[in-house]
Amino acid sequence: MKTAVPPPLAAVAALLASALLAGGGTPPATVPTTPPPATVPPASFPFSNTEFFVVTAPEDYFSVMRAGDEARALERWFLREFNWNPFEETDRATLVLTPPAEARWTGRVRIEAAPKSLVVRLRWGRATTAGDLRDALARALLFQCGRAAGVAAGEVRVPAWLAAGVAGEIECERNPSLLELLRRRAAAEAPVPLAELTAPAVGSDAAGNARFRRQALWLFRLVRAEIARSGGARAPLAPAVFRARFAELLRGAPLETALAKINPQPAADAAGGSGGIAAGDAAGDAAARALWWPTGFAQVVRGAEAAILSPERSAEVFEELTRFVFADAKGAEDVFCEPAGLFALRERAFVRNEAAARRRLLLAWIPRANPLWHNAWRAYGVFLEQVFAARSAEEAAALWVGVEQERALAREMQAEVAGLLRE
C-alpha cells in the first residue's frame, strides 16, 4: 500500500523536478508537469461579458464591473423595446477602458470597425463621467445597428442627439424614478430649436450639456413614434420594420431628410395636430416643420410611460410572452403550443431558440413588472430555464403548474386591489 506524499515533500519533489529540467535531466515519472491553460486571460486584464459587449480594462476590475452593469442596462432596454440583437451575425463589441496616458487618439471615444468585429475605446480616467460611458455604449450599439441594417461601415454616421437620446434611455433604465423627474423638468422648459439640437457641428462635447441630453431623449422618443406610425405598429417594432427605417437616421443625412424617407405622408397625430415633419411634399412644408418638434415635444413628455407597468399591462405582457405559435410539420397552418408542450418539441432548434428569445425578453421587461405580477414573471423565467432539462413530460407539466399557480395568485391580488380602489 502506497503512502501519500505530504505537501512539504510534494513541494520538494517539484523543486527537484525543476532542477533536473534545468540541467537537462528527466523528471521522475511520478511528478506530472502540466502547462497553464492558454485560454485563461491575464489577471491584469479583467473582463466582463454581456449580451452585446466584452468589457475590459488594464488592472481595473471595479471599472470593468461598473461598465458591464451599464451595458446590461442598455441591453435590457434595447431588447425590450425593439426585440432585436444587432450582433447576431458578428462578434460582440469589445469596449476597452483606456487610461488617458495610453490613449492615442483625440476625443473621448474611438470606434474601430472590422467586417466581423467592433472595438470601442473610451478614454477612462478621473475626468470620465457616467454620461461619457453611456455615450460610448450608445454610439457602439447605434454603429452596429447601422451595419446590421445594411449601411456600409464607412458610411455609418451616429448623430450626437441620437447617441445622447439612447444614453438617456440607459440612465432611465438604471434609475426608473428618473423619468418622472425629467418629465417635470421638461414641463418647465421650452424645447431647444430643432436645428440647434440636430446640428452636424454638435459633437461629443455636447454630451456634457444637461439640457442637451434631456431634450435629446425626448427627440429620440418622438422620432421612434414617427417610425412606429410609418409601420402602422406600436413598440416594440418588428425587427424588419425597425431596421429599414432606423437605418435612415444613421446615414449622415439631416433629420428632416431621414424622416421624409421614413414617413413621407404621416397621419395626423392623436391630438388633432398637423402631420409629421415630412407632411406635404417630400421635403416637408414649412408649417409642418415649424410645428412638428414643439408639438411633438409636448406630446412625448405628456405621454411618457410610467417606470413601473400597471397591473393590467403587466398581465398583457405576461400573456404575450407565454403564447407560442409554431407552423405545423407541413408548414400549412399555425399551431398553438402551451408552454408545457415545449418539452415535446425540445429536439427542434427553432423551438429552443424561440424559448431563449422569450427568456431574454422576460429578463429585459422584469425590472418594470408591477409588484402584483413580479412572482409570476419570475416563476415563468425559471420555467424557461428548466423546461428542456426536465426528465419527462410529466416533470415539465409540473413546472408549468407552478407558473399557473403564481399567475392565478397575481390575478386574484389584482382583482382585490381593483376592488379596494373602487370603494
Phi, psi and omega per residue, in radians:
M1 nan 2.250 -3.111
K2 -1.444 2.539 3.113
T3 -1.782 2.299 -3.118
A4 -1.123 2.450 3.123
V5 -1.369 2.153 3.134
P6 -1.128 2.764 -3.069
P7 -0.895 -0.762 -3.140
P8 -1.047 -0.733 3.122
L9 -1.169 -0.614 3.100
A10 -1.094 -0.681 3.125
A11 -1.140 -0.711 3.111
V12 -1.096 -0.715 3.138
A13 -1.073 -0.701 3.128
A14 -1.114 -0.702 3.124
L15 -1.134 -0.731 3.106
L16 -1.079 -0.687 3.124
A17 -1.095 -0.722 3.123
S18 -1.105 -0.696 -3.138
A19 -1.137 -0.715 3.133
L20 -1.113 -0.715 3.130
L21 -1.111 -0.702 -3.135
A22 -1.135 -0.552 -3.118
G23 -1.627 0.120 3.095
G24 1.560 0.058 3.134
G25 -1.414 -3.027 -3.137
T26 -2.012 2.274 3.141
P27 -1.224 2.688 3.096
P28 -1.022 2.572 -3.108
A29 -1.117 -0.391 -3.082
T30 -1.437 -0.046 -3.121
V31 -1.992 1.647 -3.117
P32 -1.215 2.575 3.070
T33 -2.046 2.000 -3.081
T34 -2.028 2.043 3.116
P35 -1.191 2.669 3.112
P36 -1.136 2.532 -3.127
P37 -1.023 2.349 -3.111
A38 -1.289 -0.309 -3.052
T39 -1.498 -0.139 -3.123
V40 -1.345 2.120 -3.120
P41 -1.207 2.680 3.111
P42 -1.035 2.472 -3.116
A43 -1.085 -0.393 -3.096
S44 -1.383 -0.110 3.125
F45 -2.175 1.358 3.086
P46 -1.130 2.697 -3.132
F47 -2.533 2.823 3.111
S48 -2.386 2.197 3.127
N49 -1.685 2.293 3.024
T50 -2.189 -3.045 -3.122
E51 -1.105 -0.696 -3.056
F52 -1.892 -0.335 -2.938
F53 -2.277 2.694 2.821
V54 -2.044 2.021 -3.080
V55 -1.793 2.317 3.131
T56 -2.549 2.754 3.103
A57 -2.792 2.548 3.132
P58 -1.227 2.061 2.983
E59 0.962 0.726 -3.112
D60 -2.531 1.317 -3.080
Y61 -1.096 -0.744 -3.088
F62 -1.058 -0.781 -3.138
S63 -1.129 -0.669 3.119
V64 -1.091 -0.769 3.139
M65 -1.139 -0.697 3.128
R66 -1.106 -0.814 3.127
A67 -1.130 -0.626 3.087
G68 -1.092 -0.682 3.101
D69 -1.111 -0.721 3.111
E70 -1.134 -0.699 3.126
A71 -1.106 -0.696 3.129
R72 -1.162 -0.627 3.074
A73 -1.100 -0.747 3.082
L74 -1.039 -0.780 -3.091
E75 -1.162 -0.737 3.107
R76 -1.007 -0.826 -3.122
W77 -1.121 -0.826 -3.044
F78 -1.160 -0.758 3.136
L79 -1.164 -0.656 3.135
R80 -1.170 -0.761 -3.030
E81 -1.436 -0.568 -3.016
F82 -2.121 -0.212 3.079
N83 0.874 0.903 -3.066
W84 -2.613 2.328 3.035
N85 -1.911 1.763 -3.090
P86 -1.237 -0.082 3.138
F87 -1.746 0.267 -3.086
E88 -1.066 -0.601 -3.051
E89 -1.839 0.130 3.110
T90 -2.389 2.996 3.024
D91 -1.208 2.790 3.029
R92 -1.102 2.672 3.098
A93 -1.248 2.512 3.075
T94 -1.791 2.071 3.085
L95 -1.752 2.018 -3.106
V96 -1.850 2.043 3.077
L97 -1.495 1.877 -2.954
T98 -1.844 2.171 3.071
P99 -1.016 2.527 -3.093
P100 -0.940 -0.630 -3.105
A101 -1.166 -0.373 -3.113
E102 -1.778 -0.098 -3.122
A103 -1.316 2.130 -3.097
R104 -1.933 0.689 3.116
W105 -2.573 2.879 3.102
T106 -1.627 2.719 -3.101
G107 1.466 -3.093 -3.081
R108 -1.611 -0.589 -3.006
V109 -2.194 2.477 3.043
R110 -2.322 2.303 3.135
I111 -1.972 2.194 3.125
E112 -2.044 2.011 -3.048
A113 -1.902 2.334 2.968
A114 -2.128 2.898 -3.064
P115 -0.919 -0.677 -3.077
K116 -2.092 0.233 -3.106
S117 -2.584 2.865 -3.133
L118 -2.560 2.180 3.109
V119 -2.041 2.224 -3.141
V120 -2.061 2.136 -3.124
R121 -1.923 2.199 -3.138
L122 -2.027 2.207 3.064
R123 -1.140 2.057 -2.937
W124 -2.140 1.870 3.136
G125 -2.672 -2.878 -3.103
R126 -1.105 -0.524 -3.113
A127 -1.441 -0.139 -3.122
T128 -1.280 2.332 -3.124
T129 -1.870 2.933 3.049
A130 -1.082 -0.583 3.086
G131 -1.120 -0.637 3.079
D132 -1.090 -0.748 -3.136
L133 -1.125 -0.806 3.139
R134 -1.127 -0.651 3.116
D135 -1.110 -0.713 3.127
A136 -1.133 -0.767 3.118
L137 -1.103 -0.743 3.142
A138 -1.107 -0.773 3.138
R139 -1.094 -0.698 3.127
A140 -1.112 -0.805 -3.139
L141 -1.112 -0.784 -3.125
L142 -1.137 -0.698 3.092
F143 -1.026 -0.784 -3.141
Q144 -1.182 -0.620 3.075
C145 -1.033 -0.755 3.108
G146 -1.065 -0.806 3.135
R147 -1.093 -0.789 -3.101
A148 -1.159 -0.448 3.137
A149 -1.516 0.037 3.038
G150 1.823 0.045 3.089
V151 -1.415 2.294 3.113
A152 -1.061 2.464 -3.056
A153 -0.953 -0.672 -3.129
G154 -1.252 -0.189 -3.118
E155 -1.870 -0.090 -3.140
V156 -1.238 2.273 3.080
R157 -2.264 2.107 -3.124
V158 -1.727 1.880 3.135
P159 -1.105 2.571 -3.124
A160 -1.073 -0.685 -3.119
W161 -1.145 -0.610 -3.125
L162 -1.227 -0.755 3.097
A163 -1.104 -0.718 3.130
A164 -1.157 -0.624 3.105
G165 -1.133 -0.774 3.104
V166 -1.164 -0.690 3.086
A167 -1.053 -0.640 3.076
G168 -1.127 -0.624 3.089
E169 -1.140 -0.650 3.096
I170 -1.090 -0.767 -3.121
E171 -1.097 -0.708 3.106
C172 -1.190 -0.583 3.093
E173 -1.155 -0.669 3.126
R174 -1.282 -0.531 -3.085
N175 -2.366 1.461 -3.031
P176 -0.996 -0.546 -3.122
S177 -1.229 -0.230 -3.113
L178 -1.149 -0.542 -3.073
L179 -1.035 -0.719 3.133
E180 -1.126 -0.691 3.102
L181 -1.106 -0.738 3.123
L182 -1.133 -0.636 3.091
R183 -1.088 -0.755 -3.126
R184 -1.153 -0.701 3.113
R185 -1.156 -0.711 -3.125
A186 -1.125 -0.589 3.136
A187 -1.158 -0.356 -3.081
A188 -1.763 0.053 -3.114
E189 -2.332 2.623 3.121
A190 -1.425 2.634 3.113
P191 -1.172 2.458 3.028
V192 -1.114 2.412 3.091
P193 -0.883 2.390 -3.042
L194 -1.034 -0.684 3.141
A195 -1.080 -0.609 3.118
E196 -1.289 -0.691 -3.085
L197 -1.212 -0.560 -3.062
T198 -1.915 0.225 -3.096
A199 -1.025 2.343 3.120
P200 -1.004 -0.484 -3.107
A201 -1.286 -0.217 3.133
V202 -1.240 1.955 -3.072
G203 -1.854 -2.790 -3.063
S204 -1.153 -0.416 3.130
D205 -1.099 -0.467 -3.139
A206 -1.129 -0.378 3.141
A207 -1.110 -0.328 3.115
G208 -1.463 -0.092 -3.141
N209 -1.576 2.031 -3.035
A210 -1.098 -0.721 -3.136
R211 -1.145 -0.720 3.088
F212 -1.021 -0.792 -3.117
R213 -1.104 -0.754 -3.121
R214 -1.080 -0.825 -3.049
Q215 -1.317 -0.473 3.043
A216 -1.098 -0.616 3.093
L217 -1.073 -0.805 -3.123
W218 -1.206 -0.619 3.087
L219 -1.142 -0.726 3.110
F220 -1.051 -0.750 -3.141
R221 -1.166 -0.626 3.101
L222 -1.167 -0.748 3.122
V223 -1.124 -0.670 3.061
R224 -1.038 -0.732 3.112
A225 -1.109 -0.648 3.104
E226 -1.131 -0.731 3.104
I227 -1.126 -0.711 -3.141
A228 -1.097 -0.723 3.112
R229 -1.117 -0.590 -3.110
S230 -1.161 -0.498 -3.137
G231 -1.717 -0.066 -3.132
G232 1.183 0.468 -3.112
A233 -2.328 2.827 3.073
R234 -1.870 2.727 -3.095
A235 -1.073 2.578 -0.011
P236 -1.328 2.366 -3.106
L237 -1.204 2.630 2.992
A238 -1.089 2.410 -3.074
P239 -0.942 -0.699 -3.102
A240 -1.126 -0.715 3.123
V241 -1.164 -0.804 -3.104
F242 -1.074 -0.788 -3.066
R243 -1.064 -0.847 -3.049
A244 -1.117 -0.720 -3.064
R245 -1.464 -0.704 -3.107
F246 -1.141 -0.551 -3.133
A247 -1.052 -0.466 3.139
E248 -1.104 -0.454 3.137
L249 -1.348 -0.200 -3.006
L250 -1.968 0.298 -3.123
R251 -1.779 0.050 3.112
G252 1.534 0.028 3.136
A253 -1.382 2.696 3.038
P254 -1.016 2.687 -3.079
L255 -1.017 -0.728 -3.129
E256 -1.055 -0.739 3.131
T257 -1.130 -0.744 -3.141
A258 -1.107 -0.761 -3.116
L259 -1.213 -0.536 3.084
A260 -1.104 -0.590 3.084
K261 -1.367 -0.603 -3.114
I262 -1.205 -0.791 -3.002
N263 -2.567 1.375 -3.028
P264 -1.151 -0.505 3.138
Q265 -2.369 1.228 -3.090
P266 -1.219 2.681 3.098
A267 -1.296 2.784 3.078
A268 -1.119 2.615 -3.093
D269 -1.275 2.959 -3.039
A270 -1.127 -0.442 -3.106
A271 -1.448 -0.013 3.096
G272 1.558 0.210 -3.129
G273 -1.402 -2.980 3.134
S274 -1.271 3.028 3.133
G275 -1.228 -2.902 -3.068
G276 -1.342 -2.977 -3.067
I277 -1.118 -0.425 -3.091
A278 -1.783 0.328 -3.126
A279 -1.083 2.625 3.117
G280 1.527 -2.247 3.134
D281 -1.319 3.074 -3.009
A282 -1.061 -0.571 -3.109
A283 -1.468 -0.187 -3.124
G284 1.520 2.258 -3.132
D285 -1.365 2.876 -3.029
A286 -1.099 -0.667 -3.112
A287 -1.138 -0.756 3.140
A288 -1.126 -0.716 3.139
R289 -1.103 -0.664 -3.102
A290 -1.229 -0.566 -3.049
L291 -1.636 -0.422 -2.961
W292 -1.015 -0.870 -3.070
W293 -1.290 -0.835 3.138
P294 -1.071 -0.773 3.134
T295 -1.245 -0.685 3.123
G296 -1.136 -0.665 3.099
F297 -1.006 -0.819 -3.134
A298 -1.123 -0.653 -3.101
Q299 -1.204 -0.794 -3.092
V300 -1.230 -0.579 3.088
V301 -1.159 -0.754 -3.121
R302 -1.207 -0.570 -3.047
G303 -1.744 0.183 3.139
A304 -1.026 2.255 -3.079
E305 -1.251 2.501 3.121
A306 -1.062 2.660 -3.102
A307 -1.100 -0.684 3.122
I308 -1.817 2.271 -3.106
L309 -1.187 2.666 3.042
S310 -1.209 2.814 3.077
P311 -1.000 -0.679 -3.122
E312 -1.132 -0.775 3.138
R313 -1.188 -0.641 3.097
S314 -1.085 -0.696 3.109
A315 -1.141 -0.709 3.135
E316 -1.089 -0.810 -3.130
V317 -1.093 -0.707 3.124
F318 -1.043 -0.804 -3.127
E319 -1.136 -0.666 3.115
E320 -1.093 -0.690 -3.087
L321 -1.361 -0.288 3.138
T322 -1.763 0.057 -3.119
R323 -1.715 1.984 -3.139
F324 -1.947 2.260 3.090
V325 -2.286 2.148 -3.135
F326 -2.180 2.724 3.038
A327 -1.275 2.562 3.106
D328 -1.261 3.109 -3.037
A329 -1.019 -0.565 -3.128
K330 -1.596 -0.075 -3.122
G331 1.243 0.300 -3.040
A332 -1.479 -0.554 -3.094
E333 -2.643 2.823 3.115
D334 -1.455 2.479 -3.121
V335 -2.120 2.210 3.102
F336 -1.340 2.405 -3.111
C337 -2.221 2.136 3.012
E338 -1.157 2.559 3.137
P339 -0.940 -0.638 3.122
A340 -1.110 -0.438 3.133
G341 -1.328 -0.112 3.107
L342 -1.065 -0.541 -3.102
F343 -1.046 -0.700 -3.112
A344 -1.183 -0.354 -3.116
L345 -1.842 0.326 -2.988
R346 -1.117 -0.358 -3.120
E347 -1.427 -0.155 -3.105
R348 -1.592 2.133 -3.054
A349 -1.086 -0.676 -3.088
F350 -1.185 -0.474 3.090
V351 -1.239 -0.790 3.086
R352 -1.074 -0.715 -3.140
N353 -1.116 -0.705 3.130
E354 -1.164 -0.703 3.095
A355 -1.114 -0.695 3.110
A356 -1.141 -0.671 3.103
A357 -1.132 -0.685 3.113
R358 -1.119 -0.681 -3.137
R359 -1.148 -0.698 3.099
R360 -1.092 -0.728 3.100
L361 -1.118 -0.699 3.129
L362 -1.085 -0.767 3.111
L363 -1.089 -0.594 3.127
A364 -1.256 -0.605 -3.089
W365 -1.488 -0.473 -2.917
I366 -1.062 -0.512 3.077
P367 -1.087 -0.330 -3.117
R368 -1.820 0.099 -3.140
A369 -1.132 2.445 3.030
N370 -1.107 2.465 -3.117
P371 -0.936 -0.543 3.136
L372 -1.130 -0.453 -3.075
W373 -1.898 0.005 -3.038
H374 -1.047 -0.804 -3.091
N375 -1.132 -0.631 3.120
A376 -1.147 -0.755 3.110
W377 -1.102 -0.728 -3.132
R378 -1.134 -0.740 3.125
A379 -1.089 -0.656 3.119
Y380 -1.176 -0.655 3.077
G381 -1.076 -0.747 3.090
V382 -1.101 -0.701 3.109
F383 -1.028 -0.820 -3.126
L384 -1.118 -0.518 3.092
E385 -1.241 -0.564 -2.938
Q386 -1.887 -0.276 -2.965
V387 -1.062 -0.696 -3.089
F388 -1.378 -0.208 3.094
A389 -1.654 -0.016 3.134
A390 -1.088 2.609 -3.100
R391 -1.493 -0.220 -3.129
S392 -2.778 2.909 3.085
A393 -1.124 -0.576 3.126
E394 -1.144 -0.695 3.123
E395 -1.170 -0.681 3.085
A396 -1.115 -0.712 3.119
A397 -1.123 -0.641 3.122
A398 -1.153 -0.634 3.079
L399 -1.085 -0.714 -3.128
W400 -1.226 -0.570 3.083
V401 -1.013 -0.692 3.107
G402 -1.075 -0.670 3.106
V403 -1.179 -0.746 -3.135
E404 -1.088 -0.623 3.098
Q405 -1.119 -0.738 3.112
E406 -1.179 -0.635 3.102
R407 -1.136 -0.748 3.121
A408 -1.094 -0.708 3.124
L409 -1.135 -0.699 3.111
A410 -1.092 -0.758 3.118
R411 -1.110 -0.687 3.132
E412 -1.105 -0.797 3.118
M413 -1.145 -0.668 3.123
Q414 -1.079 -0.770 3.127
A415 -1.138 -0.661 -3.129
E416 -1.160 -0.750 3.112
V417 -1.133 -0.724 3.116
A418 -1.072 -0.659 3.103
G419 -1.148 -0.712 3.118
L420 -1.125 -0.656 -3.130
L421 -1.214 -0.457 3.131
R422 -1.352 -0.389 -3.091
E423 -1.236 nan nan
